[in-house]
Amino acid sequence: MKARIHITLKNGVLDPQGRAIAGALHSMGFSEVEDVRQGKYIEVEVRETDRKKAEAAVEKICAGLLANTVIENYRFELAE
């Protein structure tokens, strides 16, 4: 199964990279852009056919390594 994982900063956590992107967009003439928050997208292939076991494995992967749960949120979906 393939896990598609999205990791974003929690609300209230400063996002300097997002601000830099917003600044660049403004300088390119996109004045309608109010704010930008950036994140990460990761795909992980899991060798598991049982959906519940795959979800548990991806949950451990996200919480244990991919996301800093103090400052980041994550969500994922599984595709067979």
C-alpha positions in Angstrom: 0.0 0.0 0.0 1.1 3.5 -0.7 0.8 6.1 2.1 0.5 9.7 1.0 1.6 11.9 4.0 1.1 15.6 4.4 3.0 17.4 7.1 2.3 21.0 8.1 3.2 23.4 10.8 0.7 23.8 13.6 -1.2 27.1 13.8 0.7 29.6 15.8 4.1 28.3 14.7 6.2 30.8 12.7 6.8 29.8 9.1 9.7 31.7 7.8 9.8 29.7 4.5 6.1 30.5 4.0 6.8 34.2 4.6 9.6 34.1 2.0 7.4 32.5 -0.5 4.7 35.1 0.1 7.2 37.9 -0.3 8.4 36.5 -3.6 4.9 36.2 -4.8 4.2 39.8 -3.8 7.3 40.9 -5.7 6.1 39.0 -8.7 2.8 41.0 -8.7 0.5 38.6 -6.9 -0.8 41.1 -4.5 -3.9 39.1 -3.8 -1.8 36.5 -1.8 -2.4 37.2 1.9 -0.4 34.4 3.5 1.5 31.2 2.7 2.1 28.2 4.8 4.5 25.5 3.5 4.7 21.9 4.4 6.0 18.5 3.3 4.5 15.8 1.1 6.0 12.3 1.4 5.0 9.0 -0.2 5.8 5.7 1.6 5.3 2.3 0.1 4.3 -0.2 2.9 4.5 -3.9 2.3 1.2 -4.7 4.1 -2.1 -6.0 2.8 -4.2 -5.5 6.0 -5.4 -1.9 6.0 -5.5 -1.6 9.8 -1.9 -2.9 10.1 -0.8 -0.5 7.4 -2.4 2.5 9.1 -0.8 1.5 12.4 2.6 1.3 10.7 2.3 4.6 9.0 1.1 6.2 12.2 4.3 5.0 13.9 6.4 6.2 11.0 4.9 9.7 11.1 4.9 10.2 14.9 8.3 8.5 15.3 10.3 10.1 12.5 8.7 12.1 9.8 6.8 14.7 11.8 8.0 16.8 14.8 4.7 16.5 16.7 5.5 19.4 19.0 5.3 21.9 16.1 3.8 19.9 13.2 0.5 18.2 12.3 0.3 15.3 9.9 -2.3 13.4 8.0 -2.2 10.5 5.6 -4.3 8.5 3.3 -3.6 4.9 2.0 -4.0 3.8 -1.6 -3.8 0.2 -2.6 
